[in-house]
Amino acid sequence: MIRRYISLGVALTASINVAACDSTVWLDDTLPSLTAVYASGACKTSNSEIDISVVLVNQGDSTSSNILPTTRVAKEGATPVEELIDSGSFIFNPPPIMEAKVQQQLLDDGDAYGESETGLMTGDPSTVQLAPKNVSFEWASSDPSAGRIPLFILLMDQSHSVLGLSRSEQRFGSDIGHQRITFFKSLINNLSDDFEVAMLTFSGFTTDYGSDSSVVNKPTRNRELVANALEELKFSNKYQARTPLSQALNDAKKLIEEQPADTYDPVIVVFTDGVEDGDNTMSGSNIEELASFFVQRHVPVHTVQLKAKQDTAPASGDLDAEAERPKPLEAMSALACQTGGDFYYIRNAEDFTTNNDLGPMLRNRLTGRWSLKVNTDMFEAVQGDAPGVMLTTELEATLAGEVERFNAAQTIESITSTVKTDNRIWILNQAQ
């Protein structure tokens, strides 16, 4: 697995350079130093270690809320955050959702739980130990002091399976209520003002999965223009049955290559509900070539995958039969880990509008992340041949005496016992 790390020593150098540009944020000593912590994703680095992406935020708007190594804490004598944080600043707690099962002796008491994940179902939770080992900061930019324009590139899956148009009924659409549109409009509107935005929409009809083209909106600071383009996706008739995800990524690569040198710091966010059974374009040399380009150009690729609905009785000859679709995309999870991005697995479209953590977590993650290396017995404890593991835990972070927690678990409605939101972390079984 390829990750780009800035050690605390290197980060200190970056901090001096950024401070020279008068971009260092100070945390007001009259306000809490830490108001939220998020565990946005994780990657397997070995059979005994995972790398968890952590986002720390403080009181402030979208331009100042991300706590970076350069952030200075006034109540700590203007000490940079990088000097206040180490692996001991983080601990993992047993999540509340598991307490009842522990009390019923259905589970052992532990600080985390893992479940095998296939997309169709999960296995029985197993007790997992997590022990923080070290922490460093990884910038989204290769050089945060260079003054390049941050460029947010959004790739939007506009295929039949998302829209529910593959059959006469819409019940098989993964997001017929267009809640993804509401989410991404809010995300873009809350980006810091220095971001430019480009959007690519993709769907296809060919059977070779690789010859369709994306519809590209060039980089712009006009958020209203992008918001209108997103809104139009609800009503557009420019959709097809297939999901040419590989082609869309190649089109994003081409868009980056077309921009003036040293002008932008691109970051890619891909939305999809998966690819059709039989599509092998996201494997082999194609994905390796894409990964190599994005790593070389320092372009993190984040994937937001919505679980596709399963058509248990597809019509004969229907191109959009989804019987084999509801599963996480291993290739996209691997691409995220290789390029310094995160993989977000969304089980229900409702999470886009009811999960209050998802938006600020992803938005602040675009600037950078705290890389928390953790020793674990997860892959020994969670057995099975499933492609990944769903991790349930509670991450507790401490900064300047302030403590915040992130519940990386399912939230259950007490009356109906149904899942309200799901913040479990999907981790690919195979290190990349």
C-alpha positions as CSV (number, residue, x, y, z in Angstrom):
1,M,0.0,0.0,0.0
2,I,1.3,3.5,-0.9
3,R,0.6,6.3,1.5
4,R,2.3,9.7,1.6
5,Y,3.3,10.7,5.1
6,I,4.8,13.8,6.5
7,S,6.5,13.0,9.7
8,L,6.3,15.4,12.6
9,G,9.7,16.7,11.9
10,V,8.9,17.4,8.2
11,A,5.6,18.8,9.2
12,L,7.3,21.3,11.4
13,T,9.2,22.5,8.4
14,A,6.0,22.8,6.5
15,S,4.5,24.6,9.4
16,I,7.2,27.3,9.3
17,N,6.7,27.7,5.6
18,V,2.9,28.0,5.9
19,A,3.3,30.4,8.9
20,A,5.4,32.6,6.6
21,C,2.4,32.9,4.4
22,D,0.3,34.1,7.4
23,S,-2.0,31.1,7.1
24,T,-1.5,29.6,10.5
25,V,-4.8,29.3,12.5
26,W,-4.9,30.1,16.2
27,L,-7.4,28.5,18.5
28,D,-9.2,31.1,20.6
29,D,-8.4,30.4,24.3
30,T,-12.0,31.4,25.2
31,L,-13.4,28.6,23.1
32,P,-12.9,24.8,23.2
33,S,-9.8,23.7,21.5
34,L,-11.4,20.6,20.1
35,T,-15.1,20.3,19.2
36,A,-15.2,17.1,17.1
37,V,-13.1,14.1,16.0
38,Y,-13.8,11.8,13.1
39,A,-12.4,8.5,12.0
40,S,-13.0,8.8,8.3
41,G,-11.4,5.6,7.0
42,A,-8.7,3.0,7.5
43,C,-6.3,0.9,5.4
44,K,-4.6,-2.4,6.2
45,T,-0.8,-2.0,6.2
46,S,0.0,-5.4,7.5
47,N,-1.6,-8.4,9.2
48,S,-1.1,-6.7,12.5
49,E,-1.5,-3.0,11.7
50,I,-4.1,-0.6,10.3
51,D,-3.7,3.1,9.4
52,I,-6.7,5.1,10.5
53,S,-7.5,8.5,9.0
54,V,-8.4,11.0,11.8
55,V,-9.9,14.4,11.3
56,L,-9.8,17.0,14.2
57,V,-11.9,20.1,14.1
58,N,-12.4,23.1,16.3
59,Q,-15.0,25.9,16.7
60,G,-15.1,27.8,13.4
61,D,-16.3,28.0,9.9
62,S,-15.3,25.7,7.0
63,T,-12.1,27.6,6.3
64,S,-10.7,27.4,9.8
65,S,-12.2,24.3,11.4
66,N,-9.6,21.8,10.4
67,I,-6.9,21.3,13.1
68,L,-3.6,21.0,11.3
69,P,0.0,20.6,12.6
70,T,0.4,24.3,12.1
71,T,-2.6,25.2,14.2
72,R,-1.5,27.0,17.4
73,V,-3.3,26.7,20.7
74,A,-3.5,30.0,22.6
75,K,-4.3,28.4,25.9
76,E,-1.1,26.3,25.6
77,G,1.2,29.3,25.0
78,A,0.6,29.3,21.3
79,T,2.1,25.8,21.0
80,P,1.6,24.2,17.6
81,V,-0.7,21.2,17.7
82,E,2.0,18.9,16.3
83,E,3.8,19.4,19.7
84,L,0.7,18.6,21.7
85,I,-0.4,15.4,19.9
86,D,1.1,11.9,20.1
87,S,-0.3,8.4,20.0
88,G,-1.3,8.7,23.6
89,S,-3.8,11.4,22.6
90,F,-6.0,8.7,21.2
91,I,-7.8,5.7,22.8
92,F,-10.5,3.4,21.6
93,N,-13.5,2.6,23.8
94,P,-16.3,0.0,23.6
95,P,-19.1,1.5,21.5
96,P,-22.5,1.8,23.3
97,I,-24.3,-0.3,20.7
98,M,-22.3,-3.4,21.8
99,E,-22.8,-3.0,25.6
100,A,-26.2,-4.9,25.6
101,K,-24.6,-7.8,23.8
102,V,-21.7,-7.9,26.2
103,Q,-24.1,-7.8,29.2
104,Q,-26.0,-10.7,27.6
105,Q,-22.7,-12.6,27.3
106,L,-23.1,-12.7,23.5
107,L,-19.8,-10.8,23.1
108,D,-16.6,-10.5,25.0
109,D,-15.9,-7.0,26.4
110,G,-13.5,-5.1,24.1
111,D,-12.6,-1.8,22.7
112,A,-13.7,-2.6,19.2
113,Y,-15.6,-5.2,17.1
114,G,-15.2,-6.4,13.6
115,E,-17.6,-8.1,11.2
116,S,-16.8,-9.8,7.9
117,E,-18.5,-7.8,5.1
118,T,-19.6,-9.0,1.7
119,G,-22.1,-6.2,0.9
120,L,-25.0,-8.6,1.1
121,M,-24.6,-9.3,4.8
122,T,-22.2,-9.1,7.7
123,G,-20.9,-11.9,10.0
124,D,-21.1,-12.2,13.8
125,P,-19.1,-9.5,15.5
126,S,-15.7,-10.5,16.9
127,T,-13.8,-8.8,19.7
128,V,-10.9,-6.7,18.3
129,Q,-8.0,-5.0,20.1
130,L,-6.7,-1.6,18.9
131,A,-3.5,-0.1,20.3
132,P,-2.4,3.3,19.0
133,K,1.3,3.2,18.0
134,N,2.2,6.6,16.4
135,V,0.6,9.6,14.7
136,S,1.8,11.9,11.9
137,F,0.1,14.4,9.6
138,E,-0.5,13.9,5.8
139,W,-1.4,16.9,3.7
140,A,-3.7,16.6,0.7
141,S,-1.3,18.9,-1.1
142,S,2.2,17.9,-2.0
143,D,3.4,21.4,-0.9
144,P,0.9,23.3,1.3
145,S,3.1,26.4,1.1
146,A,3.2,26.6,-2.7
147,G,0.0,28.6,-3.0
148,R,-1.7,26.3,-5.6
149,I,-5.5,26.4,-6.0
150,P,-7.2,23.4,-4.4
151,L,-9.4,21.7,-7.0
152,F,-12.3,19.5,-6.0
153,I,-13.1,17.0,-8.8
154,L,-16.4,15.2,-8.3
155,L,-17.2,12.1,-10.3
156,M,-21.0,11.3,-10.3
157,D,-22.4,7.9,-11.2
158,Q,-25.5,8.6,-13.3
159,S,-26.3,5.0,-14.3
160,H,-29.7,3.2,-14.3
161,S,-29.0,1.4,-11.0
162,V,-28.7,4.8,-9.1
163,L,-31.8,6.3,-10.7
164,G,-34.1,3.3,-10.6
165,L,-34.7,3.4,-14.4
166,S,-33.6,-0.1,-15.4
167,R,-37.1,-1.6,-14.9
168,S,-40.7,-0.2,-15.2
169,E,-40.6,0.2,-11.4
170,Q,-38.2,2.4,-9.5
171,R,-37.9,0.2,-6.5
172,F,-34.4,-1.0,-7.5
173,G,-32.9,2.4,-7.7
174,S,-30.3,2.9,-5.0
175,D,-31.2,6.7,-4.6
176,I,-34.5,7.4,-6.3
177,G,-35.0,10.3,-3.8
178,H,-31.7,12.0,-5.1
179,Q,-30.4,12.4,-1.5
180,R,-26.9,12.1,-2.9
181,I,-27.6,15.4,-4.8
182,T,-28.6,17.2,-1.6
183,F,-25.4,15.9,0.1
184,F,-22.9,16.9,-2.6
185,K,-24.6,20.3,-3.1
186,S,-24.1,21.0,0.6
187,L,-20.6,19.7,0.6
188,I,-19.6,21.9,-2.3
189,N,-21.3,25.0,-0.9
190,N,-19.4,24.5,2.4
191,L,-15.9,24.2,0.8
192,S,-13.5,27.0,1.7
193,D,-13.7,29.9,-0.8
194,D,-10.3,29.1,-2.4
195,F,-11.5,25.8,-3.9
196,E,-12.4,25.5,-7.5
197,V,-14.8,22.7,-8.5
198,A,-15.1,20.4,-11.6
199,M,-17.7,17.7,-12.1
200,L,-17.8,14.7,-14.3
201,T,-21.0,12.6,-14.7
202,F,-20.8,9.1,-16.2
203,S,-23.0,6.3,-17.4
204,G,-22.7,4.1,-20.5
205,F,-24.3,1.5,-22.8
206,T,-21.5,-0.4,-24.3
207,T,-20.8,-4.0,-23.3
208,D,-17.0,-3.6,-23.2
209,Y,-17.2,-1.3,-20.2
210,G,-14.5,1.0,-21.4
211,S,-15.5,3.1,-24.4
212,D,-18.1,5.5,-23.0
213,S,-17.1,9.1,-22.1
214,S,-17.9,11.3,-19.2
215,V,-19.7,14.7,-19.4
216,V,-17.2,17.2,-18.0
217,N,-17.7,20.6,-16.4
218,K,-14.4,22.4,-16.3
219,P,-12.9,23.9,-13.1
220,T,-14.9,26.9,-11.8
221,R,-15.3,29.0,-8.6
222,N,-19.0,29.5,-9.4
223,R,-20.7,27.3,-6.8
224,E,-24.1,28.2,-8.1
225,L,-23.2,26.9,-11.5
226,V,-22.1,23.5,-10.1
227,A,-25.1,23.3,-7.8
228,N,-27.4,23.9,-10.8
229,A,-25.6,21.2,-12.7
230,L,-26.1,18.8,-9.8
231,E,-29.8,19.6,-9.5
232,E,-30.3,19.0,-13.2
233,L,-29.1,15.4,-12.7
234,K,-32.4,14.7,-11.1
235,F,-34.2,15.3,-14.3
236,S,-31.6,14.6,-17.0
237,N,-32.3,12.0,-19.6
238,K,-28.6,11.6,-20.2
239,Y,-28.2,8.2,-18.5
240,Q,-27.5,4.7,-19.6
241,A,-27.4,1.2,-18.2
242,R,-23.7,0.7,-17.6
243,T,-21.3,2.2,-15.1
244,P,-18.1,3.1,-16.9
245,L,-16.1,3.9,-13.7
246,S,-12.7,3.2,-15.2
247,Q,-13.4,5.5,-18.1
248,A,-14.6,8.3,-15.7
249,L,-11.3,8.0,-13.7
250,N,-9.3,8.2,-17.0
251,D,-11.3,11.2,-18.0
252,A,-10.5,12.8,-14.6
253,K,-6.8,12.0,-15.3
254,K,-7.1,13.7,-18.6
255,L,-8.7,16.8,-17.0
256,I,-5.8,17.1,-14.6
257,E,-3.3,16.7,-17.4
258,E,-5.0,19.5,-19.3
259,Q,-4.6,22.1,-16.5
260,P,-1.6,24.5,-16.5
261,A,1.4,23.1,-14.6
262,D,1.6,23.9,-10.9
263,T,-1.7,25.7,-10.8
264,Y,-3.9,23.2,-9.0
265,D,-3.8,20.8,-6.1
266,P,-6.5,18.3,-7.2
267,V,-8.5,15.9,-5.0
268,I,-11.0,13.5,-6.5
269,V,-14.2,12.3,-4.9
270,V,-16.0,9.5,-6.7
271,F,-19.7,8.7,-6.1
272,T,-20.9,5.3,-7.3
273,D,-23.2,2.4,-6.3
274,G,-20.9,-0.1,-7.9
275,V,-20.2,-1.7,-11.3
276,E,-22.0,-4.5,-13.1
277,D,-21.1,-8.1,-12.7
278,G,-18.5,-9.0,-15.3
279,D,-16.9,-5.6,-15.5
280,N,-13.2,-6.2,-15.0
281,T,-11.9,-2.8,-16.1
282,M,-11.1,-1.8,-12.4
283,S,-8.5,-4.5,-12.1
284,G,-5.1,-5.4,-13.5
285,S,-2.9,-3.0,-15.5
286,N,-5.7,-0.4,-15.9
287,I,-6.0,0.3,-12.2
288,E,-2.3,0.1,-11.6
289,E,-1.7,2.7,-14.3
290,L,-4.3,5.0,-12.8
291,A,-2.9,4.5,-9.3
292,S,0.6,5.3,-10.5
293,F,-0.6,8.5,-12.1
294,F,-2.5,9.8,-9.1
295,V,0.3,8.9,-6.7
296,Q,2.9,10.6,-9.0
297,R,0.7,13.8,-9.2
298,H,-0.2,13.6,-5.5
299,V,-4.0,13.3,-6.2
300,P,-5.9,11.7,-3.4
301,V,-8.9,9.6,-4.6
302,H,-11.8,9.3,-2.1
303,T,-14.7,6.9,-2.9
304,V,-18.2,7.3,-1.6
305,Q,-20.0,4.0,-2.5
306,L,-23.7,3.6,-2.0
307,K,-24.9,0.0,-1.6
308,A,-26.8,-0.9,-4.7
309,K,-30.3,-2.4,-4.2
310,Q,-30.5,-6.0,-5.1
311,D,-32.9,-7.2,-7.8
312,T,-33.6,-10.8,-6.5
313,A,-35.7,-11.7,-9.6
314,P,-34.2,-9.9,-12.6
315,A,-36.0,-9.9,-15.9
316,S,-34.5,-12.3,-18.5
317,G,-31.9,-10.4,-20.5
318,D,-32.1,-7.3,-18.4
319,L,-28.8,-5.5,-18.7
320,D,-29.2,-4.0,-15.3
321,A,-29.8,-7.1,-13.2
322,E,-28.3,-6.3,-9.9
323,A,-28.2,-9.8,-8.3
324,E,-24.4,-9.6,-8.0
325,R,-24.0,-5.9,-7.4
326,P,-24.5,-5.1,-3.7
327,K,-20.9,-5.4,-2.5
328,P,-18.1,-2.9,-1.8
329,L,-15.7,-2.3,-4.7
330,E,-12.4,-3.7,-3.7
331,A,-10.6,-2.0,-6.5
332,M,-11.9,1.5,-5.4
333,S,-11.0,0.8,-1.8
334,A,-7.5,-0.2,-2.9
335,L,-7.2,2.9,-5.1
336,A,-8.2,5.1,-2.2
337,C,-5.5,3.6,0.1
338,Q,-2.8,3.7,-2.6
339,T,-3.4,7.4,-3.3
340,G,-4.0,8.7,0.2
341,G,-7.8,8.8,0.1
342,D,-10.5,7.1,2.1
343,F,-13.3,4.7,1.1
344,Y,-16.8,5.5,2.5
345,Y,-19.3,2.7,2.3
346,I,-22.9,4.0,2.6
347,R,-25.5,1.3,3.1
348,N,-28.6,3.5,2.6
349,A,-29.2,6.6,0.6
350,E,-30.9,8.2,3.7
351,D,-27.5,8.4,5.3
352,F,-26.7,11.3,2.9
353,T,-29.2,13.5,4.6
354,T,-29.5,12.0,8.1
355,N,-25.9,11.3,9.0
356,N,-24.6,14.7,10.3
357,D,-21.1,13.4,10.5
358,L,-20.6,12.5,6.9
359,G,-20.4,16.0,5.4
360,P,-18.0,17.7,7.8
361,M,-15.9,14.5,8.0
362,L,-15.3,14.4,4.2
363,R,-15.1,18.2,3.8
364,N,-12.3,18.6,6.4
365,R,-10.6,15.4,5.2
366,L,-10.0,17.1,1.8
367,T,-7.3,19.3,3.5
368,G,-5.4,16.5,5.1
369,R,-5.6,13.9,7.9
370,W,-3.9,12.7,11.0
371,S,-2.5,9.2,10.2
372,L,-2.9,7.1,13.3
373,K,-1.1,3.8,13.1
374,V,-2.7,1.1,15.2
375,N,-1.6,-2.4,16.2
376,T,-4.5,-4.8,16.0
377,D,-5.4,-8.5,16.0
378,M,-8.4,-7.7,13.7
379,F,-7.5,-9.9,10.8
380,E,-6.8,-12.8,13.1
381,A,-10.0,-12.3,15.1
382,V,-12.3,-11.7,12.1
383,Q,-12.3,-14.9,10.1
384,G,-13.8,-15.5,6.6
385,D,-13.1,-14.9,3.0
386,A,-15.1,-11.6,2.8
387,P,-13.3,-8.8,0.9
388,G,-13.4,-6.5,3.9
389,V,-14.1,-5.9,7.6
390,M,-16.6,-3.5,9.1
391,L,-15.0,-2.0,12.2
392,T,-17.2,-0.8,15.1
393,T,-15.6,1.2,17.9
394,E,-15.5,4.6,19.6
395,L,-12.4,6.9,19.0
396,E,-11.6,9.3,21.8
397,A,-9.2,12.2,21.2
398,T,-7.7,14.7,23.6
399,L,-6.2,18.1,22.8
400,A,-5.3,20.8,25.3
401,G,-7.5,19.2,27.9
402,E,-10.5,18.9,25.6
403,V,-11.9,15.5,24.9
404,E,-14.1,14.5,22.0
405,R,-15.4,11.1,20.8
406,F,-16.5,9.7,17.5
407,N,-18.9,6.8,17.4
408,A,-17.7,4.6,14.5
409,A,-20.8,2.4,14.8
410,Q,-24.4,2.0,13.8
411,T,-26.9,4.2,15.5
412,I,-30.1,2.3,16.3
413,E,-33.6,3.8,16.7
414,S,-34.7,2.5,20.1
415,I,-38.4,2.0,19.3
416,T,-38.0,0.1,16.0
417,S,-34.5,-1.2,16.5
418,T,-33.7,-0.2,12.9
419,V,-30.4,1.3,11.8
420,K,-30.6,5.1,11.7
421,T,-27.0,5.9,10.6
422,D,-23.9,3.8,10.0
423,N,-20.4,5.1,10.7
424,R,-18.7,1.8,10.8
425,I,-15.3,1.8,9.0
426,W,-14.9,-0.5,6.0
427,I,-11.3,-1.9,5.7
428,L,-10.1,-3.9,2.8
429,N,-8.8,-7.3,3.9
430,Q,-5.8,-7.2,1.5
431,A,-3.1,-4.7,2.1
432,Q,-2.4,-2.7,-1.1
